């Protein structure tokens, strides 16, 4: 009888252990299920946050475009400003950035980028929207004029590609493009062995064989055609935010200077072997004249840019030069604000872009110009050469010119990070 009781107790103990084990297992299963549910819920929440953050980033970009369209002074209003808004479960931010020279206010024709970000919970989504003005043109020809083009006395227009290195040797091409809005007879006139190693386009409905005249061994190697529509010549304006003029600025007598900040002056001149090196993204406004002569030169250092606005005349002569040591020829821009002449003569040279829609541009006496030109008219004579940079006119190194960015439009969208 005692033995039976011991067996019963042992059996009851086994039942208790079994029940306890089952309880532990069920508890563990419950905890695991709850944990898995929480992980699943978190994953679902994170996924939803991620979707909503993308929508917020898009909303930020749309909000930025709306504000820009409503504010005529948006370049000043949103310069160095980050806009933050709450929307739904998250927030969005946007900022305008001028990637040309990091200065949103200095040039009304510069493109810009909207940096837009949406954030919900732990998810953040960013995007870039490249913007350009709907009234802005892109330079696609080396010579762009509204009226006359004159070449004489062995003057030459040809092409090269700055992305392949300096002009010369195998980097000399015959893909230059000369364009004029004119349809008048003899508007593009070549004489005395002058040469265009490339093509010519004249105004709409013009007769290219009448608009282009050649004599005394002159040559156009490419085609001569009429454009389907006239080119829009831009309106250019002075930069803002540079303060009052500090008066005349002259570099002389072997003087060497490093310019790292913006300048507003009356007349700007370099002469007698003086040297000015541009370090950083520099804007200069000369309300008077600009000149470089007598072996003086301006050098735009690597990683830098120079945008020079001139109300008066621009002249580079007597072995004066503008040298561009950057990756882009367009990092040296010369903008004529009025109708005063632009000239390069007597072995003068310039590597850059000239935008002077109301002025005459003249190259003479072994002058050299590398880049692109937009002007009222252009004359080359006495062994002067213009070399179109195809890196610019193929729009790899894009140069935008126009009446401003009052009605900007997106020309490219891209995700930055996930």
C-alpha positions in Angstrom: 0.0 0.0 0.0 2.8 2.3 0.8 4.5 1.4 -2.5 1.3 2.3 -4.4 1.2 5.8 -2.7 4.8 6.5 -3.8 4.1 5.6 -7.4 1.0 7.9 -7.3 3.1 10.7 -5.9 5.7 10.2 -8.6 3.0 10.2 -11.3 1.5 13.4 -9.9 5.0 15.0 -9.9 5.4 14.1 -13.6 2.1 15.6 -14.4 3.0 18.8 -12.6 6.3 19.0 -14.5 4.6 18.4 -17.8 2.0 21.1 -17.1 4.7 23.5 -16.0 6.8 22.7 -19.1 3.8 23.2 -21.3 3.2 26.5 -19.6 6.7 27.6 -20.2 6.6 26.6 -23.9 3.3 28.4 -24.4 4.7 31.4 -22.7 7.8 31.4 -24.9 5.6 30.9 -28.0 3.5 33.8 -26.9 6.6 36.0 -26.3 8.0 35.0 -29.7 4.7 35.6 -31.4 4.4 39.0 -29.7 8.0 39.9 -30.6 7.5 38.8 -34.2 4.4 40.8 -34.4 6.2 43.9 -33.0 9.0 43.4 -35.6 6.5 42.9 -38.3 4.6 46.0 -37.2 7.8 48.0 -37.0 8.8 46.8 -40.5 5.4 47.8 -41.8 5.7 51.2 -40.1 9.2 51.7 -41.4 8.0 50.8 -44.9 5.1 53.2 -44.6 7.4 55.9 -43.2 9.7 55.3 -46.2 6.8 55.7 -48.7 5.6 58.9 -47.0 9.1 60.4 -46.8 9.3 60.1 -50.6 6.0 61.9 -51.0 7.2 64.6 -48.6 10.4 65.1 -50.6 8.3 65.6 -53.7 6.0 68.0 -51.9 9.1 69.9 -50.7 10.3 70.3 -54.3 6.8 71.4 -55.5 6.6 73.9 -52.6 10.0 75.3 -53.5 8.9 75.8 -57.2 5.7 77.4 -56.1 7.5 79.9 -53.8 10.0 80.7 -56.5 7.2 81.4 -59.1 5.5 83.7 -56.7 8.5 85.8 -55.6 10.2 88.0 -58.2 13.1 88.4 -55.8 13.4 84.8 -54.9 17.2 84.7 -55.5 17.6 87.1 -52.6 14.8 85.9 -50.5 16.0 82.3 -50.4 19.7 82.8 -50.6 21.4 80.7 -47.9 17.9 79.9 -46.5 16.5 76.5 -45.5 12.7 76.2 -45.5 11.2 73.7 -43.1 7.5 72.7 -43.0 5.4 70.1 -41.0 3.0 68.0 -43.0 1.0 65.0 -41.8 3.2 62.7 -39.7 6.5 64.2 -40.9 8.4 67.3 -42.0 10.0 68.5 -45.2 12.8 70.9 -45.9 14.2 72.5 -49.1 17.1 74.8 -50.0 18.1 76.5 -53.3 21.8 76.1 -54.3 23.6 77.7 -57.2 26.2 75.1 -58.2 27.8 77.3 -60.8 29.6 79.6 -58.4 27.8 79.0 -55.0 26.2 82.5 -55.2 22.5 82.5 -55.9 22.2 86.3 -56.2 25.1 87.3 -58.5 23.8 86.2 -61.9 20.1 86.1 -62.8 20.8 83.5 -65.6 22.6 80.9 -63.5 20.8 77.6 -63.2 20.2 76.3 -59.7 19.3 73.1 -57.7 16.5 72.5 -55.3 17.7 70.2 -52.5 14.5 68.7 -51.1 14.1 66.3 -48.1 11.2 64.5 -46.5 11.4 62.9 -43.1 8.9 60.6 -41.4 9.9 58.7 -38.2 13.3 57.1 -38.9 12.9 57.3 -42.7 14.4 60.2 -44.7 14.4 60.7 -48.4 16.2 63.4 -50.4 16.1 64.5 -54.0 17.7 67.1 -56.3 15.8 69.1 -58.9 17.9 70.9 -61.5 16.2 74.1 -62.5 16.8 76.5 -65.4 15.0 79.5 -66.7 12.3 79.1 -69.3 13.6 82.2 -70.9 17.2 81.0 -70.9 19.2 79.8 -73.9 22.0 77.4 -73.9 25.0 78.2 -76.0 25.2 75.6 -78.8 27.4 77.6 -81.3 30.8 79.1 -81.0 29.8 82.4 -82.6 26.2 83.6 -81.9 25.4 87.1 -83.2 22.3 89.0 -84.2 23.9 90.8 -87.2 27.3 90.8 -88.9 30.2 88.4 -89.0 33.4 89.6 -90.8 36.6 87.6 -91.4 39.6 88.8 -93.4 43.3 88.6 -93.8 43.9 84.9 -92.8 41.5 85.0 -89.9 40.3 81.5 -88.9 37.4 80.0 -87.0 37.8 76.3 -86.0 37.1 74.0 -83.0 38.6 71.9 -80.3 37.4 70.1 -77.2 38.8 71.4 -73.9 37.9 68.1 -72.1 40.7 66.5 -74.3 43.3 69.0 -73.3 44.7 72.2 -74.7 44.1 73.3 -78.3 46.7 71.9 -80.8 47.9 68.8 -82.5 45.1 66.2 -82.8 42.9 68.4 -80.7 42.0 70.7 -83.6 38.7 70.2 -85.4 36.4 71.6 -88.1 33.1 71.4 -86.2 32.7 75.1 -85.4 29.3 76.7 -85.8 28.7 80.4 -86.7 25.1 81.6 -86.4 23.5 84.9 -87.2 19.9 86.0 -87.1 20.4 88.2 -90.2 19.1 87.4 -93.6 20.7 90.3 -95.4 23.1 89.7 -98.3 26.7 89.6 -97.3 26.0 89.6 -93.6 28.6 86.8 -93.2 31.6 88.0 -95.2 34.9 86.2 -95.6 37.8 87.6 -97.6 41.6 87.3 -98.2 42.1 83.7 -97.2 39.8 83.8 -94.2 38.5 80.4 -93.2 35.6 78.9 -91.2 36.4 75.3 -90.4 32.8 74.4 -89.8 29.3 75.5 -90.7 27.2 78.7 -90.9 23.6 79.1 -90.1 21.7 82.3 -91.1 18.3 83.7 -90.1 15.0 82.0 -90.9 14.0 82.0 -94.6 17.4 83.6 -95.5 19.3 82.4 -98.5 22.6 81.1 -97.2 24.3 81.5 -100.5 23.4 85.2 -100.5 23.9 85.9 -96.8 27.4 84.2 -96.9 29.8 85.9 -99.2 33.4 84.7 -99.9 36.2 86.2 -101.9 40.0 86.1 -102.5 40.5 82.5 -101.3 38.1 82.5 -98.4 36.5 79.2 -97.4 33.7 77.7 -95.4 34.4 73.9 -95.1 31.0 72.9 -93.7 27.4 73.5 -94.6 25.5 76.8 -95.1 21.9 76.6 -94.0 19.0 78.7 -92.6 17.7 78.3 -89.1 14.1 77.3 -88.5 13.6 80.1 -86.0 15.6 83.2 -84.9 17.8 83.0 -81.8 16.7 84.9 -78.7 19.4 87.4 -77.6 19.4 87.7 -73.9 19.0 90.7 -71.6 22.0 91.0 -69.2 22.1 92.9 -66.0 24.6 93.9 -63.3 25.1 91.7 -60.2 23.6 92.6 -56.9 24.9 92.5 -53.4 28.4 93.8 -54.1 28.1 97.1 -52.2 29.3 100.5 -53.5 32.2 100.8 -55.9 35.6 101.2 -54.3 36.9 103.3 -57.2 39.5 102.5 -59.8 41.7 99.4 -59.4 45.0 99.2 -61.2 47.7 96.5 -61.1 51.0 97.8 -62.5 54.8 97.4 -62.6 55.2 93.6 -62.0 52.6 93.6 -59.2 51.2 90.2 -58.2 47.9 89.9 -56.4 45.6 87.1 -55.2 41.9 87.9 -55.5 39.7 85.7 -53.3 36.6 87.9 -52.8 34.1 89.8 -54.9 34.9 93.3 -56.1 32.9 96.3 -57.2 35.1 99.0 -58.9 35.0 101.8 -61.4 37.8 100.9 -63.9 39.9 97.8 -63.7 43.2 97.6 -65.5 46.3 95.4 -65.5 49.5 96.4 -67.3 53.3 96.2 -67.2 53.7 92.5 -66.4 51.3 92.5 -63.5 49.6 89.3 -62.5 46.2 88.7 -60.8 45.3 85.2 -59.7 41.7 84.3 -59.0 41.2 82.0 -56.1 37.7 80.8 -55.3 34.4 81.8 -57.0 34.9 85.5 -57.7 32.5 88.0 -59.2 33.8 91.4 -60.3 31.7 94.4 -61.5 33.6 97.1 -63.3 31.2 100.1 -63.9 33.8 101.6 -66.2 36.4 99.9 -68.5 38.3 96.7 -68.2 41.8 96.3 -69.8 44.7 93.9 -69.7 47.9 94.9 -71.6 51.7 94.9 -71.8 52.3 91.2 -70.8 49.9 91.4 -67.8 47.5 88.5 -67.2 44.6 87.2 -65.2 44.9 83.6 -64.2 41.8 81.6 -62.9 43.2 79.0 -60.6 42.1 75.4 -60.5 38.8 74.9 -58.7 38.0 78.6 -59.1 35.8 80.8 -61.3 35.6 84.4 -62.5 32.5 86.2 -63.6 33.4 89.8 -64.8 30.7 92.3 -65.6 31.7 95.4 -67.5 29.6 98.5 -68.3 32.3 100.1 -70.4 34.7 98.7 -72.9 36.8 95.5 -72.6 40.2 95.3 -74.1 43.0 92.7 -74.0 46.1 93.7 -76.0 49.9 93.7 -76.3 50.4 90.1 -75.1 47.8 90.6 -72.3 46.0 87.4 -71.4 43.3 85.7 -69.4 44.4 82.2 -68.6 42.0 79.5 -67.4 43.5 76.7 -65.4 40.1 75.1 -64.4 38.4 72.1 -65.7 35.8 74.2 -67.6 36.5 77.1 -70.0 33.1 78.5 -68.9 34.6 79.2 -65.5 35.9 82.5 -67.0 32.9 84.6 -68.1 33.0 88.1 -69.4 29.7 89.9 -69.6 29.2 93.2 -71.4 26.4 95.1 -69.9 26.1 97.8 -72.6 27.0 98.5 -76.2 30.7 99.4 -75.6 33.2 97.4 -77.7 35.0 94.2 -76.7 38.5 93.8 -78.3 41.4 91.4 -78.3 44.4 92.5 -80.3 48.2 92.5 -80.7 48.8 88.9 -79.5 46.2 89.2 -76.7 44.4 86.0 -75.7 41.5 84.9 -73.7 40.2 81.4 -72.5 36.6 81.9 -71.6 33.1 82.9 -72.7 32.1 86.4 -73.8 28.4 87.4 -73.5 27.9 90.9 -74.8 24.6 90.8 -76.8 24.6 94.5 -77.6 28.3 95.0 -78.3 30.7 94.5 -81.1 33.5 91.9 -80.5 36.7 92.4 -82.5 39.8 90.1 -82.8 42.8 91.4 -84.7 46.6 91.1 -85.1 47.2 87.5 -84.0 44.6 87.6 -81.2 43.4 84.2 -79.9 40.1 83.4 -78.3 39.2 80.0 -76.9 35.6 79.3 -75.9 32.3 80.8 -77.1 31.0 84.3 -78.0 27.5 85.9 -78.0 27.5 89.4 -79.4 25.7 91.9 -81.6 28.4 91.4 -84.3 31.9 89.9 -84.6 35.0 90.8 -86.7 38.2 88.9 -87.1 41.2 90.2 -89.1 45.0 90.0 -89.5 45.6 86.4 -88.5 43.3 86.4 -85.5 41.8 83.1 -84.5 38.7 82.0 -82.7 38.6 78.4 -81.4 35.1 77.1 -80.5 35.2 74.8 -77.4 33.0 71.9 -78.3 32.8 70.9 -74.7 30.7 74.0 -74.3 28.6 73.8 -77.5 27.9 70.1 -77.0 26.4 71.2 -73.6 28.8 69.1 -71.5 30.1 72.4 -70.1 26.7 74.1 -70.3 26.6 77.9 -70.6 23.2 79.4 -70.0 22.3 82.9 -71.1 18.9 84.5 -70.9 16.8 87.3 -69.6 16.7 85.9 -66.1 15.1 83.1 -64.1 11.8 84.7 -63.2 10.0 81.6 -64.6 12.3 78.7 -63.9 11.5 75.2 -64.8 12.8 71.8 -63.8 15.1 70.1 -66.3 16.2 67.1 -64.3 15.2 65.2 -61.2 17.3 62.8 -59.2 17.3 60.9 -55.9 20.2 61.8 -53.6 20.0 59.2 -50.8 17.7 56.5 -49.6 
